[in-house]
Amino acid sequence: MRLNFFKYLYPHKKLLWFGIIIAGGLTSLDGIVSPYIIGTLTNILMAKHFNRVPQILVLYLVLFLIITISYWIWQLLWAKARQAANLRMRADVFDHFLDSPSTERIEKVNNFVNVDVKQIEGQYVNSVVNLVYCIEQAVFSLIYVISINGIVSMAFLICGLLPFLVPRFTRNWVEGSSEIWNKSYEDYNLTLNEALRGFPVIKHFNVSDIFKKRVNQKLAREENKYWQMSYCSSTASFCSQLSYALSSIAALSVGVLFVVNGQVNVGELISLFLASDRLTSPIITISQVFNQLNTTTPLIKENSILNSKQIAINNLTIASQNSIINFQNCQLGYQNQALLKNVDFTINPHEKVLIVGRSGIGKSTLFKTLLNEIPLISGTIKVAPNVANNFGVVGQESYIFSDTLRFNLTLGRKIADEKLITILKKVDLEKFARLKALDQKLGKSGLSLSGGERRKIELARALLAKKEILLVDEGLSGLDKKSSQKIFDLIMTFPGTVLEIEHIIGKEQSMQYDQLIDLNQKQYQVE
Ligand SMILES: Nc1ncnc2c1ncn2[C@@H]1O[C@H](COP(=O)(O)OP(=O)(O)OP(=O)(O)O)[C@@H](O)[C@H]1O
C-alpha cells in the first residue's frame, strides 16, 4: 500500500520530499529542546547558579526561532505536496479514463475526483507527512533520552513500543469497514445521480415519493456504513491510546525508582519525562497514522481507474484490399454472449450502406464493435489501412459541450470561420451561419438546442473532421421533412463511405443506397 503512494507521488517530487524531511526534522527538534532547557534550568536553579540563566534563555530563544522558521517552511512544503498529489491524481484519473473510456466508468471518475481525492489528500498525503515527522521526532528523542540514562530510556522505549503493536491487530477490521463504506457510497451516488438526471420521468409518472424513499434508503445505508467506519477507526485509536497510557505510567515508575536510588537527578528526571513523552507520543501517532492509512488504502489500491490502464480493444485487422470494410464470419455481442452471428459482408469505398433491423437486434452493437468500444466475439473485421481511427459518428444522442458553437464544431482544432459558416449552411443550420453566432454559448448554461439541431451540429463536426467513413445511427429520425431530406442529401453526397442505421425510411430514399444490410435475416440470428 505504501508503495502505491511513492509510485504516484514521490518520483515526481524528490526535492520537495527531501525538503519536507529536512524541515520536518528541524521542527521535530522541538521534542528535545524544551525538555533539555527545562531540565537544565531546574538543575541550575536548584544549585543556585543564577549567572547561567541568561545564557540558557538566549540558547532557548535561538533554538526556538530555528524551530519556528522550520515549522513555517515545513507547512509550506506540506501544502505543496498536497497540491502535487491532487494535481497528479486528478490528471491521472482523467487521462486513464480517456485512454479507455466507457459509460460505466463515468460515475467512478466523478466519485474519485470529488470524494476520494479529498479523502486521500486528508488521510493519505497528510498521514505520510505526519509519519515522517513522527519518526524523526521519535529518533531524536530516543538519542536524547539514551544520552541521559541508558536503562531508563530503554524502559521508555520498550513501553513506547506497546501501542505500536495495536494497529497490527485492528488493521484488517479498519480496512474492511472502509471498503464497505466506499461501496455503499458509490451505490448511493449512482442512485442519486440517476434520480437527478431522470427527474422528467419521475415527474411525468408522479413517482416522487417512491424515488425520495429509494434515495433516502441508500443514503441511510451509506451514512450507517460511514458511521461504522468511523466507529472502527475510533475504536482502533482508543485501543492505541489506552495502551499508550499504560505504557507511559509503567515507564515513569521506572524513572522514579532510579531517582530514589540516586542514579538520576531531578532535572534529568524532568527532562527524561518530558522527552519521553516526545518519544512515545510520536510512536502513538505513528500507530494512529497507520490506522488512517489503512482506511484510505482501498481507495488507492482498488481504484482500477487510477492503477491500471485497461487493455485497449482492437477489433480491426488492417489489410491491403479493394474493399474498405470486410466482415468475415463475425459474432457480435456483449460479455461473450452473441447477439448476431455469421455477419459477413463487404463494403467498398464510397458506398452508401443502409443497415436495418428490428429494435434491439444489434444495429448499434455493430457500430460499437467497429468503433472498438466492445470486443468482437469471433471472426475477423478487415479494414483498409486508411480506415482505422477514421470514423466520423453521428449518434442517437448528440453530445453538446457547454462552450461556444465554434468549440462544438471544431472541438478545439483550428478551423477558419468561413469554413465553419459554409458547413453550418450545408447542414441546414442557416440561423447559426453568422460570425456572431459562432461565439454563442451552447450547452448547460447557454443556448438550448432542439434534437434535430444537435444532430446537425454532430454531422457538421464529422464533415469538418474529414473522416473517411461516416457512421450514422438514426441520423434522420425526429427531423421534419425538409431537414430530413437535407440531411439525407448530405449523407448521400458525403465524399467518403457511409454506414447508416435507420428505422423509418421511405422506400424511395432506401432505394438510393448502394447496399442494404437487413439484420432481420435468419442467417444472423442466434437461437
Ligand atoms: N452494454 C451492454 N451490455 C449488455 N447488453 C447490451 C449492452 N448494450 C446493449 N445491450 C443489448 O444489446 C441488444 C442490442 O442493442 P442495440 O443497441 O445494438 O440494438 P439496436 O438494434 O441498435 O436497437 P434500436 O434500434 O432500438 O436502437 C439489446 O437487447 C440491448 O439490451
The ligand as an SDF file (V2000), in Angstrom:
LIG
                    3D

 31 33  0  0  0  0  0  0  0  0999 V2000
  -23.5140   -2.6940  -22.6060 N   0  0  0  0  0  0  0  0  0  0  0  0
  -24.3840   -3.6920  -22.8660 C   0  0  0  0  0  0  0  0  0  0  0  0
  -24.2750   -4.8690  -22.2120 N   0  0  0  0  0  0  0  0  0  0  0  0
  -25.1280   -5.8740  -22.4630 C   0  0  0  0  0  0  0  0  0  0  0  0
  -26.1370   -5.8020  -23.3670 N   0  0  0  0  0  0  0  0  0  0  0  0
  -26.2970   -4.6470  -24.0360 C   0  0  0  0  0  0  0  0  0  0  0  0
  -25.4350   -3.5240  -23.8180 C   0  0  0  0  0  0  0  0  0  0  0  0
  -25.8310   -2.5270  -24.6470 N   0  0  0  0  0  0  0  0  0  0  0  0
  -26.8920   -3.0020  -25.3270 C   0  0  0  0  0  0  0  0  0  0  0  0
  -27.1720   -4.2730  -24.9780 N   0  0  0  0  0  0  0  0  0  0  0  0
  -28.2430   -5.1270  -25.5020 C   0  0  0  0  0  0  0  0  0  0  0  0
  -27.9260   -5.4900  -26.8140 O   0  0  0  0  0  0  0  0  0  0  0  0
  -29.1200   -5.5820  -27.5930 C   0  0  0  0  0  0  0  0  0  0  0  0
  -28.9120   -4.8330  -28.8840 C   0  0  0  0  0  0  0  0  0  0  0  0
  -28.7460   -3.4800  -28.6060 O   0  0  0  0  0  0  0  0  0  0  0  0
  -28.5170   -2.4030  -29.7670 P   0  0  0  0  0  0  0  0  0  0  0  0
  -28.4490   -1.0760  -29.1460 O   0  0  0  0  0  0  0  0  0  0  0  0
  -27.4000   -2.8450  -30.6120 O   0  0  0  0  0  0  0  0  0  0  0  0
  -29.8790   -2.5750  -30.5990 O   0  0  0  0  0  0  0  0  0  0  0  0
  -30.3910   -1.7590  -31.8440 P   0  0  0  0  0  0  0  0  0  0  0  0
  -30.6500   -2.7660  -32.8920 O   0  0  0  0  0  0  0  0  0  0  0  0
  -29.4660   -0.6470  -32.1840 O   0  0  0  0  0  0  0  0  0  0  0  0
  -31.7530   -1.2260  -31.2440 O   0  0  0  0  0  0  0  0  0  0  0  0
  -32.5380    0.1450  -31.5030 P   0  0  0  0  0  0  0  0  0  0  0  0
  -32.9670    0.1170  -32.9150 O   0  0  0  0  0  0  0  0  0  0  0  0
  -33.6770    0.0230  -30.5680 O   0  0  0  0  0  0  0  0  0  0  0  0
  -31.6030    1.2650  -31.1860 O   0  0  0  0  0  0  0  0  0  0  0  0
  -30.2360   -5.0370  -26.7540 C   0  0  0  0  0  0  0  0  0  0  0  0
  -31.0170   -6.1210  -26.2980 O   0  0  0  0  0  0  0  0  0  0  0  0
  -29.5430   -4.3670  -25.6050 C   0  0  0  0  0  0  0  0  0  0  0  0
  -30.2600   -4.5310  -24.4230 O   0  0  0  0  0  0  0  0  0  0  0  0
  1  2  1  0
  2  3  1  0
  2  7  2  0
  3  4  2  0
  4  5  1  0
  5  6  2  0
  6  7  1  0
  6 10  1  0
  7  8  1  0
  8  9  2  0
  9 10  1  0
 10 11  1  0
 11 12  1  0
 11 30  1  0
 12 13  1  0
 13 14  1  0
 13 28  1  0
 14 15  1  0
 15 16  1  0
 16 17  2  0
 16 18  1  0
 16 19  1  0
 19 20  1  0
 20 21  2  0
 20 22  1  0
 20 23  1  0
 23 24  1  0
 24 25  2  0
 24 26  1  0
 24 27  1  0
 28 29  1  0
 28 30  1  0
 30 31  1  0
M  END
$$$$
